[in-house]
Amino acid sequence: MKIQKNILIFLIFTGLFLAVLSGIYIQSMKPSVLTILMLTPTISCILTQQITHQPLNFKQLKPDLSKNKKIFLIVYFATPLLAFGGAFIYFTLFPNHFDPLHSEIAKQWQLTGSSAYFSQLMVMLPLAVLMNPIGGILQCLGEEFAWRGFLLPALAEQIGRFKGVLVSGTIWGIWHAPIILTGFNYGTEHPVLGMLAMILFCIVVSGLSSWLYFKTSNLWPSIIFHAALNAIDKITPVKLFMSQPANSFIGPNLTGIIGGSLFIFISCICYSLLYKEEYVKAKKGYVDIPICLK
């Protein structure tokens, strides 16, 4: 497959920003560096446009609330429900790991009784679900405009939607590799496995996020989904319900195979729908091309 010029230039810019900022992060470990890094994919899109003179599709950033309001709300609130649903499955399988009264959060709150802890949790958790994603909207826009709004349509136009989602998800996962090496999400004991797990995680998330994009021809469902997903980092099941270290590759956090099992299940459905729409319909003589590719 010959890589389109605009895709190649975008990947070069993205890689350069990644090399510089990940190096700074490894030295400083400052979260603000990661915030800046999340904005660089869109900056790379703009720089690519300046070189290639191919227009960027800013129309996909129009929220169009009359059409998308319901899906915005579903994505916003269903994402944490799926995350904690995966945690529920994990603790059902490993009930001896459930120890909320000795968890990191319980120690922070200095609560010793189960009644006091769960009363506080019933107040804090809904507020966190409601408020935390808002703080990450800008950074997630910085990623989604590039990965879903630029790279995915460019790849889909060249190799088809189904393969485009897989390839863009893989590239997105590789982009995370330097940060994963610092221990983010999977620790530092198995760095190669951590990178592979992150690539698989991004392929899973890419299936969901890309389906939302193609379904609505709008970026905001993907942005909201990404922000709600990232917001769970602040209220992970490990911090809330465990006193011992967890196996990051298993769960209960959503980056583990059991903790993320509901996301994996729904992502498989999204991939099957994309495959059916592209290949099954093609055999019947017609293909439904999404608005964003027309």
C-alpha positions as CSV (number, residue, x, y, z in Angstrom):
1,M,0.0,0.0,0.0
2,K,1.4,3.4,-1.0
3,I,1.0,5.9,1.8
4,Q,-0.7,9.1,0.8
5,K,1.5,12.2,1.1
6,N,-0.8,13.9,3.6
7,I,-0.8,10.8,5.8
8,L,3.0,10.5,5.7
9,I,3.6,14.2,6.5
10,F,1.1,14.0,9.4
11,L,2.8,10.9,10.8
12,I,6.2,12.6,10.6
13,F,5.0,15.7,12.5
14,T,3.2,13.5,15.0
15,G,6.3,11.4,15.6
16,L,8.6,14.5,16.0
17,F,6.3,16.0,18.6
18,L,6.1,12.6,20.4
19,A,9.8,12.2,20.5
20,V,10.4,15.6,22.0
21,L,7.6,15.7,24.5
22,S,7.9,12.1,25.6
23,G,11.6,12.8,26.3
24,I,10.6,15.8,28.4
25,Y,8.0,13.8,30.2
26,I,10.4,10.9,31.0
27,Q,12.8,13.5,32.5
28,S,10.2,15.5,34.4
29,M,7.2,13.2,34.9
30,K,5.0,16.3,34.8
31,P,1.3,15.6,33.8
32,S,1.2,19.0,32.1
33,V,3.6,17.6,29.4
34,L,1.1,14.9,28.6
35,T,-1.7,17.5,28.3
36,I,0.4,19.3,25.7
37,L,1.3,16.0,24.0
38,M,-2.4,15.3,23.5
39,L,-2.8,18.5,21.6
40,T,0.0,17.8,19.1
41,P,-1.9,15.5,16.8
42,T,-4.2,18.3,15.8
43,I,-1.3,20.7,15.5
44,S,0.3,18.1,13.2
45,C,-2.9,18.1,11.1
46,I,-2.7,21.9,10.8
47,L,0.9,21.8,9.8
48,T,0.2,19.1,7.3
49,Q,-2.6,21.2,5.8
50,Q,-0.2,24.2,5.4
51,I,2.2,22.0,3.4
52,T,-0.2,20.0,1.3
53,H,-2.9,22.7,1.0
54,Q,-5.6,20.1,1.4
55,P,-8.4,21.6,3.5
56,L,-9.3,20.2,6.9
57,N,-12.9,19.3,7.7
58,F,-13.8,21.6,10.5
59,K,-17.6,21.1,9.8
60,Q,-17.4,17.8,11.7
61,L,-16.8,19.9,14.9
62,K,-20.3,21.4,14.7
63,P,-22.1,19.7,17.6
64,D,-25.5,19.6,15.8
65,L,-27.4,19.1,19.1
66,S,-30.7,18.6,17.5
67,K,-29.5,15.3,15.9
68,N,-26.8,14.2,18.4
69,K,-28.0,15.3,21.9
70,K,-29.2,11.8,22.9
71,I,-26.0,10.1,21.7
72,F,-23.9,12.6,23.6
73,L,-25.7,11.8,26.8
74,I,-25.6,8.0,26.2
75,V,-21.8,8.1,25.5
76,Y,-21.2,10.4,28.5
77,F,-22.9,8.2,31.1
78,A,-22.6,4.8,29.5
79,T,-18.8,4.9,29.4
80,P,-18.3,4.8,33.2
81,L,-21.1,2.3,33.6
82,L,-19.2,-0.1,31.2
83,A,-16.0,0.5,33.1
84,F,-17.5,-0.3,36.5
85,G,-19.5,-3.1,34.9
86,G,-16.2,-4.7,33.9
87,A,-14.9,-4.1,37.5
88,F,-18.0,-5.9,38.8
89,I,-17.3,-8.9,36.6
90,Y,-13.7,-8.9,37.9
91,F,-14.7,-8.8,41.6
92,T,-17.3,-11.5,41.0
93,L,-14.5,-13.7,39.7
94,F,-12.0,-12.6,42.4
95,P,-14.1,-11.7,45.5
96,N,-11.1,-11.9,47.8
97,H,-9.6,-8.9,45.9
98,F,-12.5,-6.7,47.0
99,D,-11.3,-4.7,50.0
100,P,-12.7,-1.1,49.7
101,L,-12.2,-0.2,53.4
102,H,-8.4,-0.5,53.0
103,S,-8.2,1.1,49.5
104,E,-6.2,4.1,48.5
105,I,-9.3,6.3,48.5
106,A,-10.5,5.1,51.9
107,K,-7.1,6.0,53.3
108,Q,-7.3,9.5,51.7
109,W,-10.8,10.0,53.2
110,Q,-9.7,8.5,56.5
111,L,-12.9,6.5,56.8
112,T,-12.9,3.2,58.7
113,G,-16.5,2.0,58.7
114,S,-18.2,0.5,55.7
115,S,-21.3,2.7,56.2
116,A,-19.3,5.9,56.2
117,Y,-17.2,4.8,53.2
118,F,-20.1,3.8,51.0
119,S,-22.1,6.9,52.0
120,Q,-19.2,9.1,50.9
121,L,-18.8,7.0,47.7
122,M,-22.4,7.4,46.8
123,V,-21.9,11.2,46.8
124,M,-18.4,11.4,45.3
125,L,-18.8,8.9,42.4
126,P,-21.8,10.5,40.7
127,L,-20.1,13.9,41.0
128,A,-16.8,12.5,39.5
129,V,-18.7,10.9,36.6
130,L,-20.5,14.1,36.0
131,M,-17.6,16.6,36.3
132,N,-14.3,14.8,35.5
133,P,-14.8,14.4,31.8
134,I,-15.3,18.2,31.3
135,G,-11.7,18.9,32.3
136,G,-10.4,16.6,29.6
137,I,-12.5,17.8,26.6
138,L,-9.9,20.1,25.1
139,Q,-7.1,17.5,25.2
140,C,-9.4,14.8,23.8
141,L,-10.4,17.2,21.0
142,G,-6.7,17.5,20.3
143,E,-6.4,13.8,19.8
144,E,-9.8,13.0,18.2
145,F,-9.6,15.7,15.5
146,A,-6.4,14.0,14.3
147,W,-7.0,10.3,14.8
148,R,-10.7,10.1,14.0
149,G,-11.3,13.3,12.1
150,F,-8.2,13.3,9.8
151,L,-6.3,10.0,9.8
152,L,-9.3,7.6,9.8
153,P,-11.1,9.2,6.8
154,A,-7.8,9.4,4.9
155,L,-7.1,5.7,5.5
156,A,-10.8,4.7,4.9
157,E,-10.7,6.4,1.6
158,Q,-7.6,4.5,0.6
159,I,-8.1,1.0,2.2
160,G,-11.8,1.0,3.3
161,R,-13.4,1.7,6.6
162,F,-12.9,-1.6,8.4
163,K,-9.2,-1.8,7.7
164,G,-8.9,2.0,8.3
165,V,-10.2,1.6,11.8
166,L,-7.8,-1.2,12.5
167,V,-4.8,0.6,11.1
168,S,-5.6,3.9,12.7
169,G,-6.2,2.2,16.1
170,T,-2.8,0.4,15.8
171,I,-1.0,3.7,15.0
172,W,-2.8,5.4,17.9
173,G,-1.6,2.6,20.2
174,I,2.0,2.8,19.0
175,W,1.9,6.6,19.6
176,H,1.3,5.8,23.3
177,A,4.4,3.5,23.5
178,P,7.0,5.9,25.0
179,I,4.5,6.9,27.8
180,I,3.6,3.3,28.5
181,L,7.3,2.6,28.9
182,T,7.3,5.0,31.9
183,G,4.8,2.7,33.7
184,F,1.6,4.4,32.6
185,N,-1.4,2.0,32.8
186,Y,0.7,-1.3,32.9
187,G,3.6,-0.6,35.2
188,T,7.3,-1.1,34.3
189,E,7.8,-4.8,35.0
190,H,6.8,-6.0,31.5
191,P,7.3,-3.0,29.2
192,V,7.0,-4.9,25.9
193,L,3.8,-6.6,27.0
194,G,2.6,-3.2,28.3
195,M,3.1,-1.6,24.8
196,L,1.3,-4.6,23.1
197,A,-1.6,-4.3,25.6
198,M,-1.9,-0.6,24.9
199,I,-2.0,-1.2,21.2
200,L,-4.8,-3.8,21.6
201,F,-6.6,-1.4,24.0
202,C,-6.4,1.4,21.4
203,I,-7.7,-1.0,18.7
204,V,-10.7,-1.8,20.9
205,V,-11.4,1.8,21.7
206,S,-10.9,2.7,18.1
207,G,-13.7,0.3,17.1
208,L,-16.1,2.1,19.4
209,S,-15.0,5.6,18.7
210,S,-14.8,5.1,14.9
211,W,-18.2,3.6,14.8
212,L,-19.6,6.6,16.6
213,Y,-17.8,8.9,14.1
214,F,-19.1,7.1,11.1
215,K,-22.6,6.8,12.6
216,T,-23.0,10.5,13.2
217,S,-20.5,12.0,10.8
218,N,-19.5,14.2,13.8
219,L,-16.5,14.2,16.0
220,W,-18.2,15.2,19.3
221,P,-19.4,11.7,20.2
222,S,-15.8,10.4,19.9
223,I,-14.5,13.4,21.9
224,I,-17.0,12.9,24.7
225,F,-16.3,9.1,24.7
226,H,-12.6,9.7,24.9
227,A,-13.0,12.3,27.7
228,A,-15.3,10.1,29.7
229,L,-12.8,7.2,29.3
230,N,-9.8,9.2,30.5
231,A,-11.8,10.6,33.4
232,I,-12.0,7.1,34.9
233,D,-8.2,7.3,35.6
234,K,-9.0,9.5,38.6
235,I,-11.5,7.1,40.0
236,T,-10.2,3.7,39.0
237,P,-11.7,0.5,40.6
238,V,-8.2,-0.3,42.0
239,K,-8.1,3.0,43.9
240,L,-11.7,2.6,45.1
241,F,-12.0,-1.1,45.9
242,M,-8.6,-2.8,46.3
243,S,-5.9,-2.7,49.0
244,Q,-3.4,-4.8,47.1
245,P,-1.7,-4.2,43.8
246,A,-3.7,-5.4,40.8
247,N,-2.5,-7.2,37.7
248,S,-2.8,-4.4,35.2
249,F,-3.3,-6.8,32.3
250,I,-6.3,-8.5,33.9
251,G,-8.2,-5.8,35.8
252,P,-10.3,-4.5,37.5
253,N,-9.3,-1.3,35.6
254,L,-10.7,-1.0,32.1
255,T,-7.2,-1.4,30.6
256,G,-7.2,-5.0,31.8
257,I,-8.9,-7.8,29.8
258,I,-11.6,-8.5,32.4
259,G,-12.0,-4.9,33.5
260,G,-12.4,-3.9,29.9
261,S,-14.4,-6.9,28.9
262,L,-17.6,-5.0,28.2
263,F,-15.7,-2.5,26.0
264,I,-14.2,-5.4,24.1
265,F,-17.6,-7.0,23.6
266,I,-19.2,-3.8,22.3
267,S,-16.2,-3.0,20.2
268,C,-16.5,-6.5,18.5
269,I,-20.1,-5.6,17.7
270,C,-18.9,-2.3,16.2
271,Y,-16.2,-4.0,14.1
272,S,-18.8,-6.6,12.9
273,L,-21.2,-3.8,11.9
274,L,-18.4,-2.0,10.0
275,Y,-17.4,-5.2,8.3
276,K,-21.0,-6.0,7.3
277,E,-21.7,-2.5,6.0
278,E,-18.5,-2.5,3.9
279,Y,-18.1,-6.0,2.6
280,V,-21.4,-7.8,2.9
281,K,-23.3,-4.9,1.2
282,A,-20.5,-4.7,-1.4
283,K,-21.2,-8.3,-2.4
284,K,-24.8,-7.3,-2.9
285,G,-23.8,-4.4,-5.2
286,Y,-24.0,-1.4,-3.0
287,V,-22.0,0.3,-0.2
288,D,-23.3,2.9,2.2
289,I,-20.6,5.6,2.1
290,P,-20.7,7.8,5.3
291,I,-21.3,11.5,4.8
292,C,-17.8,12.3,6.1
293,L,-16.3,10.5,3.1
294,K,-18.5,11.9,0.4
